[in-house]
Amino acid sequence: MRSRWILSGLVAAGVLASVAAPAGATPVVRGPRAEPALRVAPHCVVTGPVLDVAWRAPDTALYRLGTDPGGLAPYVRAAQPGWQAQHVQLPVRAGQVTVRLQATDPAGDAVGDPVAQRPVTVPACDAWPELQEYLSSGANAAGAPQSVGALTGRTSQGWRGTTVHEATGGDVVVLADGTTHVVRGVIADRWRAEGGARGRLLDPETSEVEVADGSGFYSTFQNASIFWSPATGTHVVYGYPYGIGLDGTTWNPGPGYPTDDGGDVQNPDGTHAGSWQHFENAVRYRSMFGAGDVYRGPLLDTYARHGYEKGYLGWPVSDNEPFWYRRDAVNDRDSWRQRFQFGAIYAPLPGKVEPHVVRGAIAAYYQGRDTSDFSLVRRFGYPVTDELSTPDGVGRYNDFANDTSIYWSPATGAHEVVGSGWGFRAYWASRGWERSSLGYPAASELGLPQPNRFGTTGAVQAFSGGNAYLSGGATGQKRFASVVGDLLREYGRLGWETSALGYPVAEETAVPGGTQQLFEGGRLVRDGRTGAVRVDLTPSGA
């Protein structure tokens, strides 16, 4: 009987059809079974079900793929007839769907009968109202994207009224309100290793979903997410449940998959300071001060050079923040910044300018107190040095691309000296920078457009030791001079550049018994013994 059953089964399958044919009969030649021109596989991604559609082109004409319900979707054209290597992703809803390949006319409108069509039952991806709905929906059928195999009959309870039904390929988790999620494969193994519904991750909030580019999977739980990819394995990520960012739409494709489970940083007193975790493209930091992904490459190299979170930048408080340095057809969002506890790293895209650090009061001045004003960034250009100590050991400074420096000292705070515009920077440098009698900049340069009694206009910049003036002179040629000390006090008492003295036309020089300084309308003379200052006006200035 057994051999008879096997033989009849083989005949039924067509395997021994030629042997079983009657004597003298003409054998039936069976061709290969016709294969539909569409291959369809459902997937569960972040946004819900999608169909991965492979299609076979009869020629190189233009076609459209679509679903009913859902409508037509992308245009497709084959380079040559036959199965196409490039699949098409079609978003759909759970239920009965028909996938169609439709011919088009020259205008691209669908015409005629479908070239190929295929009915598909799309199972739901998540949040079944109860266990029985999941089991009867087809979502647990072999090959379905949320299948976990046969239930073993073993169950366990979570902390919050959750019932976990063990299966051969994962777990079916029914929350207290009946909502059902599935945890599958290696992600289920890791969740179980963390204690399952009684562990630190607690209950699932979603079933497993596929990353948009098809490179891996993740499940989100109440306290964390678990990610898996073939290259990185399975790792737990706390926070940022959807932060993988593998969209490839910008120069910065996102942190990628986690490559470890991270670690904690302790303060010297043993308290928790923060945490870190390595990803394919970045290192993620979290602390009481904020959070941010520091991307591998020039940004992370710069952060490393300054000691990571234990260096003078401290912990990240933002992700990298793109902004427009020059907004035109060629330069659109060509710059970025990342902020830290005590400063920021600025640079355009890699390969243009090396990143540099601005910090403390200089950073606050450069980027605005609310960190969102980039007007000075565009005006001064990018930093071309990190923050440096001044030679006198008192202050700090950064140099910037547009012939500008920002100097800071305890007495003056942070102020810029620029080479463009009125351009006091080169003059101050010729005097000896902060070690000159002018000292540190104490204010921004100020234009003086109103002509004085001599018809002269100019500009002034205040420093800790005096004022630097620029005047146009009678011929319009730039002329710099400083007024400091006792002479500055008398000059101010008289009314500065609008007084009968006008603008200074020379530096203070030594004369017998003291010093003097020449102005458009006269001179100031200082007695070296008493310190008294005398005003001598020329007839035209009187």
C-alpha positions as CSV (number, residue, x, y, z in Angstrom):
1,M,0.0,0.0,0.0
2,R,2.8,2.4,0.9
3,S,4.5,2.0,-2.5
4,R,1.2,2.3,-4.3
5,W,0.5,5.6,-2.5
6,I,3.9,7.0,-3.4
7,L,3.5,6.0,-7.1
8,S,0.0,7.4,-7.3
9,G,1.3,10.6,-5.7
10,L,4.1,10.9,-8.3
11,V,1.7,10.3,-11.1
12,A,-0.6,13.0,-9.8
13,A,2.3,15.4,-9.6
14,G,3.1,14.7,-13.2
15,V,6.6,13.3,-12.4
16,L,5.9,9.9,-14.0
17,A,3.3,11.0,-16.5
18,S,5.4,9.8,-19.5
19,V,5.8,6.4,-17.9
20,A,2.2,6.0,-17.1
21,A,0.9,7.0,-20.6
22,P,-0.9,4.1,-22.5
23,A,1.1,2.2,-25.0
24,G,1.1,3.7,-28.5
25,A,-0.3,7.1,-27.3
26,T,1.5,10.3,-28.4
27,P,3.3,11.8,-25.4
28,V,2.1,15.2,-24.3
29,V,5.0,17.7,-24.2
30,R,4.4,20.1,-21.3
31,G,6.0,23.5,-21.6
32,P,7.1,25.5,-18.5
33,R,4.3,27.0,-16.5
34,A,3.8,30.6,-17.4
35,E,5.0,32.9,-14.7
36,P,3.1,36.1,-14.0
37,A,4.9,39.3,-15.0
38,L,4.7,40.6,-11.4
39,R,6.4,39.3,-8.3
40,V,5.0,40.9,-5.1
41,A,6.2,40.6,-1.6
42,P,4.7,42.5,1.4
43,H,7.0,44.4,3.9
44,C,6.3,46.3,7.1
45,V,8.2,49.6,7.2
46,V,7.9,52.6,9.5
47,T,4.9,54.1,7.7
48,G,3.0,50.8,7.4
49,P,2.7,48.0,4.8
50,V,4.5,48.3,1.4
51,L,4.7,46.0,-1.5
52,D,8.0,45.2,-3.0
53,V,7.2,44.7,-6.7
54,A,9.5,43.1,-9.2
55,W,8.3,43.4,-12.8
56,R,9.0,41.8,-16.2
57,A,8.9,44.2,-19.2
58,P,7.7,42.9,-22.6
59,D,9.6,45.8,-24.3
60,T,11.2,49.2,-23.5
61,A,8.0,51.2,-23.6
62,L,6.9,53.5,-20.8
63,Y,4.6,51.8,-18.2
64,R,3.0,52.7,-14.8
65,L,2.7,50.5,-11.8
66,G,-0.1,50.9,-9.3
67,T,-2.6,49.3,-7.0
68,D,-6.3,49.0,-6.8
69,P,-7.3,50.5,-4.3
70,G,-4.5,53.1,-4.3
71,G,-4.2,54.2,-7.9
72,L,-1.3,54.5,-10.3
73,A,2.1,55.2,-8.9
74,P,5.5,55.4,-10.5
75,Y,6.4,55.5,-14.2
76,V,8.8,52.7,-15.1
77,R,10.8,52.0,-18.2
78,A,13.0,49.0,-18.9
79,A,16.5,49.3,-20.4
80,Q,15.8,46.0,-22.1
81,P,12.9,43.4,-22.0
82,G,12.7,40.9,-19.2
83,W,12.8,41.0,-15.4
84,Q,14.1,44.3,-14.1
85,A,16.8,44.5,-11.3
86,Q,15.2,47.6,-9.9
87,H,12.1,46.8,-7.7
88,V,9.4,49.3,-7.0
89,Q,8.0,50.0,-3.5
90,L,4.2,50.7,-3.4
91,P,2.6,51.9,-0.1
92,V,-0.7,50.0,0.5
93,R,-3.2,49.4,3.2
94,A,-3.9,46.0,4.8
95,G,-6.5,44.0,2.9
96,Q,-7.2,42.8,-0.6
97,V,-5.0,44.7,-3.2
98,T,-4.5,44.2,-6.9
99,V,-1.2,45.2,-8.4
100,R,-1.3,46.3,-12.0
101,L,1.3,47.0,-14.7
102,Q,-0.4,49.5,-17.1
103,A,0.7,50.6,-20.6
104,T,0.8,54.4,-21.2
105,D,0.3,56.7,-24.2
106,P,3.0,59.3,-25.2
107,A,1.5,61.7,-22.7
108,G,2.1,59.2,-19.9
109,D,-1.6,58.5,-19.2
110,A,-2.6,54.9,-18.6
111,V,-4.4,53.3,-21.5
112,G,-5.8,49.9,-22.4
113,D,-6.0,46.8,-20.4
114,P,-3.3,46.0,-17.8
115,V,-0.2,44.3,-19.2
116,A,-0.1,42.3,-16.0
117,Q,-2.0,42.2,-12.7
118,R,-1.8,40.2,-9.5
119,P,-4.2,40.0,-6.6
120,V,-2.5,40.1,-3.2
121,T,-3.7,39.8,0.4
122,V,-1.8,42.4,2.5
123,P,-1.7,41.5,6.2
124,A,-1.7,44.2,8.8
125,C,1.7,45.1,10.2
126,D,0.9,46.0,13.8
127,A,-1.6,46.8,16.6
128,W,-4.1,43.9,16.2
129,P,-7.0,44.5,18.6
130,E,-6.5,41.1,20.2
131,L,-4.5,37.9,19.9
132,Q,-7.1,36.1,17.8
133,E,-7.2,38.9,15.3
134,Y,-3.5,38.5,14.8
135,L,-3.8,34.8,14.3
136,S,-6.7,34.9,11.9
137,S,-5.4,37.9,9.9
138,G,-2.8,36.0,7.9
139,A,0.0,38.0,9.5
140,N,1.3,34.8,11.1
141,A,1.3,32.9,7.9
142,A,4.6,31.5,6.7
143,G,6.5,34.2,4.8
144,A,4.4,37.0,6.1
145,P,6.5,39.9,7.3
146,Q,5.2,39.6,10.9
147,S,5.1,35.8,11.2
148,V,6.5,34.4,14.4
149,G,5.7,30.7,13.7
150,A,3.6,28.4,15.8
151,L,2.7,29.3,19.4
152,T,4.3,26.9,21.9
153,G,1.6,27.3,24.5
154,R,4.0,28.8,27.0
155,T,3.0,32.3,28.4
156,S,4.4,34.8,30.9
157,Q,3.2,38.0,32.5
158,G,4.7,41.5,32.3
159,W,4.7,44.2,35.0
160,R,1.8,46.1,33.5
161,G,-0.8,43.4,32.8
162,T,0.9,42.2,29.6
163,T,0.7,38.6,28.5
164,V,3.6,37.2,26.4
165,H,2.8,34.2,24.2
166,E,6.0,32.4,23.2
167,A,6.3,31.2,19.6
168,T,8.9,29.3,17.7
169,G,10.2,32.5,16.0
170,G,9.5,35.2,18.6
171,D,6.8,36.4,20.9
172,V,3.2,37.6,20.5
173,V,2.7,40.3,23.2
174,V,-0.8,41.2,24.3
175,L,-1.0,44.4,26.3
176,A,-3.5,45.0,29.1
177,D,-6.0,46.6,26.7
178,G,-5.8,43.7,24.2
179,T,-3.5,45.5,21.7
180,T,-1.3,42.9,20.2
181,H,2.3,43.4,18.9
182,V,4.9,40.8,17.8
183,V,8.6,40.7,18.6
184,R,10.5,38.5,16.1
185,G,13.8,36.7,15.5
186,V,17.1,38.1,16.9
187,I,15.3,41.2,18.2
188,A,13.1,38.9,20.3
189,D,16.2,37.0,21.5
190,R,17.7,40.3,22.7
191,W,14.4,41.5,24.3
192,R,14.2,38.2,26.2
193,A,17.8,38.5,27.3
194,E,17.0,42.0,28.7
195,G,14.2,40.5,30.7
196,G,11.3,40.8,28.3
197,A,8.2,42.5,29.6
198,R,9.7,42.4,33.1
199,G,13.0,43.8,32.0
200,R,14.3,47.4,31.7
201,L,12.9,47.8,28.1
202,L,9.4,46.9,29.3
203,D,6.6,46.3,26.7
204,P,6.8,46.7,22.9
205,E,5.1,49.9,21.5
206,T,5.3,48.7,17.9
207,S,5.9,45.4,16.1
208,E,9.1,45.0,14.2
209,V,9.5,47.3,11.2
210,E,12.0,47.4,8.3
211,V,14.2,50.4,7.8
212,A,13.2,52.3,4.7
213,D,16.2,51.2,2.6
214,G,15.7,47.6,3.5
215,S,19.1,47.2,5.3
216,G,17.8,46.1,8.7
217,F,15.0,46.0,11.3
218,Y,14.0,47.5,14.6
219,S,11.4,47.3,17.3
220,T,10.4,50.1,19.7
221,F,9.8,49.4,23.3
222,Q,8.6,51.7,26.1
223,N,12.2,52.5,27.3
224,A,14.3,51.9,24.2
225,S,14.5,50.5,20.7
226,I,16.4,47.4,19.5
227,F,18.1,47.6,16.0
228,W,19.5,44.9,13.9
229,S,21.5,44.8,10.6
230,P,23.6,42.1,9.1
231,A,26.8,44.3,9.4
232,T,26.3,45.6,13.0
233,G,24.3,42.9,14.8
234,T,21.7,43.6,17.5
235,H,22.0,46.5,19.8
236,V,19.8,48.5,22.2
237,V,19.3,52.3,21.7
238,Y,17.8,54.4,24.4
239,G,16.1,57.5,23.1
240,Y,15.8,58.6,19.4
241,P,13.6,55.6,18.5
242,Y,13.5,56.7,14.8
243,G,16.9,58.4,14.6
244,I,18.6,56.0,12.2
245,G,18.5,58.6,9.4
246,L,19.5,56.3,6.5
247,D,17.7,58.4,3.9
248,G,20.6,59.6,1.9
249,T,18.9,62.9,1.1
250,T,21.7,65.1,2.5
251,W,25.5,65.0,2.7
252,N,25.0,63.8,6.2
253,P,23.1,60.5,5.9
254,G,22.3,60.0,9.6
255,P,24.1,58.1,12.4
256,G,23.4,54.7,10.9
257,Y,23.0,51.6,13.0
258,P,24.4,51.2,16.5
259,T,27.7,49.3,16.6
260,D,27.7,48.7,20.4
261,D,25.4,49.2,23.4
262,G,27.2,52.3,24.6
263,G,28.5,53.2,28.0
264,D,28.3,55.6,30.9
265,V,30.7,58.4,32.0
266,Q,31.1,59.0,35.7
267,N,31.9,62.3,37.5
268,P,35.0,62.3,39.8
269,D,32.6,61.8,42.8
270,G,31.1,58.7,41.2
271,T,27.8,60.3,40.1
272,H,26.5,59.8,36.6
273,A,27.7,62.4,34.2
274,G,26.3,61.1,30.9
275,S,26.4,58.4,28.3
276,W,27.8,57.6,24.8
277,Q,27.0,55.1,22.1
278,H,28.9,54.4,18.8
279,F,27.0,54.3,15.5
280,E,28.2,53.6,12.0
281,N,28.5,57.3,11.2
282,A,28.6,59.1,14.5
283,V,29.0,58.9,18.3
284,R,25.8,59.8,20.2
285,Y,26.2,61.6,23.5
286,R,23.5,62.3,26.2
287,S,24.0,64.2,29.4
288,M,22.0,66.5,31.7
289,F,23.2,69.4,29.5
290,G,21.7,68.0,26.3
291,A,22.3,65.5,23.6
292,G,23.8,65.3,20.1
293,D,25.3,63.0,17.5
294,V,28.9,64.0,16.7
295,Y,29.6,62.7,13.2
296,R,32.7,60.8,12.2
297,G,35.2,62.7,10.0
298,P,36.4,66.3,10.6
299,L,33.8,67.1,13.2
300,L,34.6,64.1,15.5
301,D,38.3,64.6,14.8
302,T,38.1,68.2,16.0
303,Y,36.1,67.1,19.1
304,A,38.7,64.4,19.8
305,R,41.6,66.8,19.5
306,H,40.1,68.9,22.3
307,G,39.5,65.9,24.7
308,Y,35.9,64.8,23.9
309,E,33.4,65.5,26.7
310,K,36.2,65.8,29.3
311,G,37.9,68.5,27.3
312,Y,37.2,72.2,27.2
313,L,34.2,71.9,24.9
314,G,32.3,69.7,27.3
315,W,29.2,67.7,26.3
316,P,27.3,68.2,23.1
317,V,24.1,70.1,23.5
318,S,22.9,69.9,19.8
319,D,23.2,67.8,16.7
320,N,25.0,69.4,13.8
321,E,23.0,72.3,12.6
322,P,23.0,73.3,8.9
323,F,22.7,76.9,7.9
324,W,23.2,79.1,4.9
325,Y,26.5,81.0,4.6
326,R,25.8,82.2,1.1
327,R,22.3,81.4,-0.1
328,D,22.3,81.2,-3.9
329,A,22.0,78.7,-6.7
330,V,25.5,77.4,-6.0
331,N,25.7,77.6,-2.2
332,D,22.5,76.3,-0.6
333,R,22.9,75.1,3.0
334,D,26.7,74.8,2.7
335,S,27.6,75.2,6.3
336,W,27.1,73.6,9.7
337,R,27.7,74.1,13.4
338,Q,27.6,71.9,16.4
339,R,27.1,73.4,19.9
340,F,28.7,72.1,23.1
341,Q,28.5,73.1,26.8
342,F,31.3,75.6,26.5
343,G,31.5,76.4,22.8
344,A,30.9,75.4,19.2
345,I,32.6,73.9,16.2
346,Y,31.9,75.8,13.0
347,A,32.7,74.8,9.4
348,P,31.3,74.5,5.9
349,L,30.9,71.1,4.4
350,P,34.0,68.8,4.6
351,G,36.7,69.6,2.1
352,K,36.2,73.4,2.0
353,V,37.5,74.7,5.4
354,E,38.8,72.8,8.3
355,P,36.5,72.9,11.4
356,H,37.6,75.2,14.2
357,V,36.4,75.9,17.7
358,V,34.9,79.0,19.2
359,R,34.0,78.9,22.8
360,G,32.9,80.8,25.9
361,A,32.2,84.6,25.5
362,I,33.7,84.6,22.0
363,A,31.2,82.0,20.9
364,A,28.3,83.8,22.6
365,Y,29.2,87.0,20.7
366,Y,29.9,85.3,17.4
367,Q,26.6,83.3,17.2
368,G,24.3,85.5,19.2
369,R,23.0,84.9,22.7
370,D,20.1,82.8,21.4
371,T,22.5,80.8,19.2
372,S,20.3,81.3,16.2
373,D,21.7,84.6,14.7
374,F,24.1,83.8,11.9
375,S,24.6,87.5,10.8
376,L,28.0,87.8,12.3
377,V,29.0,84.4,11.1
378,R,28.3,85.5,7.5
379,R,30.0,88.9,8.1
380,F,33.1,87.7,9.8
381,G,33.4,84.3,7.9
382,Y,34.4,81.0,9.4
383,P,36.9,80.7,12.2
384,V,40.4,79.9,10.8
385,T,41.9,79.3,14.2
386,D,40.7,77.6,17.4
387,E,40.5,80.0,20.4
388,L,44.0,81.0,21.3
389,S,45.7,82.8,24.2
390,T,47.0,86.3,23.6
391,P,50.7,86.8,24.1
392,D,50.2,88.9,27.2
393,G,48.4,85.9,28.8
394,V,45.4,88.0,29.8
395,G,42.9,87.5,27.0
396,R,41.8,85.1,24.3
397,Y,41.0,85.4,20.6
398,N,39.9,83.7,17.4
399,D,40.8,84.8,13.8
400,F,38.1,84.5,11.1
401,A,38.2,84.2,7.4
402,N,37.1,87.7,6.4
403,D,40.1,89.6,7.9
404,T,38.4,89.7,11.3
405,S,39.4,88.8,14.9
406,I,37.3,88.6,18.0
407,Y,39.2,89.4,21.2
408,W,38.1,88.8,24.8
409,S,39.6,90.1,28.1
410,P,38.1,90.0,31.6
411,A,37.9,93.8,31.6
412,T,36.3,94.4,28.1
413,G,34.4,91.2,27.2
414,A,34.4,90.0,23.6
415,H,34.5,92.4,20.6
416,E,35.6,92.2,17.0
417,V,38.3,94.1,15.1
418,V,37.8,93.9,11.3
419,G,39.9,94.6,8.3
420,S,37.0,95.2,5.9
421,G,34.8,98.3,6.0
422,W,36.7,101.0,8.0
423,G,39.4,98.5,8.8
424,F,40.9,99.1,12.2
425,R,42.5,95.6,12.4
426,A,45.6,96.3,10.3
427,Y,46.1,99.7,12.1
428,W,45.8,98.0,15.5
429,A,48.2,95.3,14.5
430,S,50.7,98.0,13.4
431,R,50.5,99.5,16.9
432,G,51.2,96.1,18.5
433,W,47.8,94.5,19.1
434,E,46.7,94.3,22.7
435,R,50.2,95.1,24.0
436,S,50.0,98.6,22.5
437,S,48.8,101.7,24.4
438,L,45.3,101.0,22.9
439,G,44.9,97.6,24.8
440,Y,41.9,95.4,24.0
441,P,38.9,96.3,21.8
442,A,36.1,97.5,24.1
443,A,33.4,98.1,21.4
444,S,32.7,97.6,17.8
445,E,33.8,100.2,15.2
446,L,31.4,103.0,14.8
447,G,31.0,105.0,11.6
448,L,30.8,108.8,11.9
449,P,29.1,109.9,8.7
450,Q,28.2,113.4,9.7
451,P,30.8,115.9,8.5
452,N,32.4,118.0,11.2
453,R,33.3,121.7,10.9
454,F,36.2,120.8,8.7
455,G,34.0,118.8,6.3
456,T,35.6,115.5,7.5
457,T,33.9,112.2,8.1
458,G,35.4,109.1,9.6
459,A,35.0,106.3,12.2
460,V,36.1,105.4,15.7
461,Q,36.7,102.2,17.7
462,A,37.0,102.3,21.4
463,F,39.7,100.2,23.1
464,S,40.5,99.7,26.8
465,G,43.4,102.2,26.6
466,G,41.9,104.8,24.2
467,N,40.2,105.4,20.9
468,A,41.4,104.7,17.4
469,Y,40.2,107.2,14.8
470,L,40.0,107.0,11.0
471,S,39.3,110.2,9.1
472,G,39.1,110.9,5.4
473,G,41.2,114.1,5.4
474,A,40.9,116.9,2.9
475,T,41.7,114.6,0.0
476,G,39.6,111.6,1.2
477,Q,42.6,109.5,1.9
478,K,42.3,107.2,5.0
479,R,44.2,108.5,8.0
480,F,44.5,106.6,11.3
481,A,45.5,107.9,14.7
482,S,45.0,107.0,18.4
483,V,44.1,109.3,21.3
484,V,44.8,107.8,24.7
485,G,45.2,108.6,28.4
486,D,45.1,112.3,29.6
487,L,44.8,113.6,26.0
488,L,41.7,111.4,25.4
489,R,40.0,112.7,28.6
490,E,40.6,116.3,27.5
491,Y,39.5,115.5,23.9
492,G,36.3,114.0,25.2
493,R,35.6,117.0,27.4
494,L,35.9,119.3,24.4
495,G,33.4,117.3,22.3
496,W,35.5,114.7,20.4
497,E,35.8,115.0,16.6
498,T,32.9,117.6,16.5
499,S,34.9,120.0,18.6
500,A,37.2,122.8,17.4
501,L,40.0,120.3,17.3
502,G,38.3,117.9,14.8
503,Y,39.9,114.6,14.0
504,P,43.5,113.7,15.1
505,V,45.9,113.9,12.2
506,A,49.0,112.3,13.9
507,E,50.0,110.1,16.8
508,E,51.0,111.5,20.2
509,T,54.7,112.5,20.0
510,A,57.4,113.6,22.5
511,V,58.2,117.3,22.8
512,P,60.5,119.1,25.3
513,G,58.8,118.9,28.7
514,G,56.0,116.5,27.7
515,T,54.0,115.2,24.7
516,Q,51.7,116.7,22.1
517,Q,49.2,115.5,19.5
518,L,48.1,117.3,16.4
519,F,44.5,117.6,15.3
520,E,42.7,119.2,12.3
521,G,42.1,122.4,14.4
522,G,45.1,122.6,16.7
523,R,46.9,120.5,19.2
524,L,46.8,119.0,22.7
525,V,50.0,119.4,24.8
526,R,50.6,117.4,27.9
527,D,53.0,118.7,30.7
528,G,55.2,115.7,31.5
529,R,55.8,117.0,35.1
530,T,52.2,117.9,36.2
531,G,50.1,115.9,33.7
532,A,48.1,119.0,32.8
533,V,46.8,119.2,29.2
534,R,46.8,122.5,27.3
535,V,44.6,123.2,24.2
536,D,46.2,125.2,21.4
537,L,43.8,126.0,18.6
538,T,44.9,127.2,15.2
539,P,43.1,130.3,13.9
540,S,40.9,128.2,11.5
541,G,39.9,126.0,14.4
542,A,39.1,128.8,16.9
